[in-house]
Amino acid sequence: MNISPKVLEAVDAGVEWLDENLPDWRQYVNLVKLDMSWEESCVLGQYYLARYGWTNFNKIVNDCFGGDTDRALALGFLADWNYYELDAAWVQKFVELGMLDDK
């Protein structure tokens, strides 16, 4: 899949935000379940479910970004583009980070 630079940049920024704000996020994300279009299986949803036992994306966006969905979009946690492309960008990033092999 060809991933646009806009999506790749958003995911890069999202990983930076995660590393700064939720530094233990990598241990809570199940990459097999990753689906950015569902609150239970997106990166933030998996984190909140594992850490706090709940997932509600609107509440998560409020907690993390003061309700600013544009910020969540800019960090690759939401899409105004194809969610398949967003998933592919996150998987590519996980490969780059050594969190998953590319097989």
C-alpha positions as CSV (number, residue, x, y, z in Angstrom):
1,M,0.0,0.0,0.0
2,N,1.2,3.5,-0.9
3,I,1.0,5.6,2.3
4,S,0.9,9.4,1.9
5,P,3.5,11.5,3.5
6,K,0.7,13.3,5.5
7,V,-0.3,10.1,7.2
8,L,3.3,9.0,7.9
9,E,4.1,12.4,9.4
10,A,1.0,12.2,11.6
11,V,2.0,8.7,12.9
12,D,5.6,9.9,13.5
13,A,4.2,12.8,15.6
14,G,1.8,10.4,17.4
15,V,4.7,8.1,18.4
16,E,6.6,11.1,19.7
17,W,3.5,12.2,21.7
18,L,3.1,8.7,23.1
19,D,6.7,8.5,24.1
20,E,6.5,11.8,25.9
21,N,3.1,11.5,27.5
22,L,2.5,7.7,27.9
23,P,6.0,6.3,28.0
24,D,4.9,2.8,28.8
25,W,2.4,2.6,25.9
26,R,4.4,0.0,23.9
27,Q,3.8,-2.7,26.6
28,Y,0.0,-2.3,26.4
29,V,-0.5,-2.3,22.6
30,N,-1.4,-5.7,21.0
31,L,-0.3,-5.2,17.4
32,V,-2.3,-8.2,16.2
33,K,-5.5,-6.4,17.3
34,L,-4.6,-3.0,15.8
35,D,-7.5,-1.4,14.0
36,M,-7.4,2.4,14.2
37,S,-11.1,2.7,13.2
38,W,-12.3,1.1,16.5
39,E,-11.9,2.6,19.9
40,E,-11.2,-0.8,21.6
41,S,-8.4,-1.7,19.2
42,C,-6.8,1.6,18.3
43,V,-3.5,2.5,20.0
44,L,-5.0,4.8,22.6
45,G,-8.0,2.6,23.1
46,Q,-5.8,-0.5,23.8
47,Y,-3.7,1.5,26.2
48,Y,-6.6,2.9,28.2
49,L,-8.4,-0.5,28.3
50,A,-5.3,-2.2,29.6
51,R,-4.3,0.5,32.0
52,Y,-7.6,1.7,33.3
53,G,-10.2,-0.9,32.3
54,W,-12.3,1.3,30.0
55,T,-12.3,2.6,26.5
56,N,-14.4,5.5,25.2
57,F,-12.6,7.4,22.5
58,N,-14.3,10.7,23.1
59,K,-13.3,10.5,26.8
60,I,-9.8,9.5,25.8
61,V,-9.5,12.5,23.4
62,N,-10.8,14.7,26.2
63,D,-8.3,13.2,28.6
64,C,-5.3,13.4,26.3
65,F,-6.0,16.4,24.1
66,G,-8.6,18.5,26.0
67,G,-11.3,17.3,23.5
68,D,-9.3,18.6,20.5
69,T,-10.1,16.1,17.8
70,D,-7.9,18.1,15.3
71,R,-4.9,17.4,17.6
72,A,-5.8,13.7,17.6
73,L,-6.0,13.8,13.8
74,A,-2.7,15.5,13.5
75,L,-1.1,12.8,15.7
76,G,-2.5,9.9,13.6
77,F,-5.0,8.7,16.2
78,L,-8.0,9.7,13.9
79,A,-8.3,9.7,10.2
80,D,-9.9,12.1,7.7
81,W,-8.4,9.7,5.2
82,N,-8.7,6.0,4.7
83,Y,-8.3,4.0,8.0
84,Y,-6.6,1.2,6.1
85,E,-3.9,3.7,5.2
86,L,-3.7,4.8,8.8
87,D,-3.4,1.2,10.0
88,A,-0.7,0.5,7.4
89,A,1.2,3.6,8.6
90,W,1.1,2.5,12.2
91,V,2.2,-1.1,11.3
92,Q,5.1,0.4,9.2
93,K,6.1,2.5,12.3
94,F,6.0,-0.5,14.5
95,V,8.3,-2.3,12.1
96,E,10.7,0.7,12.2
97,L,10.6,0.7,16.0
98,G,11.4,-3.0,16.1
99,M,8.0,-3.8,17.7
100,L,7.0,-6.2,15.0
101,D,8.9,-7.9,12.2
102,D,7.8,-7.2,8.6
103,K,7.0,-10.8,7.7
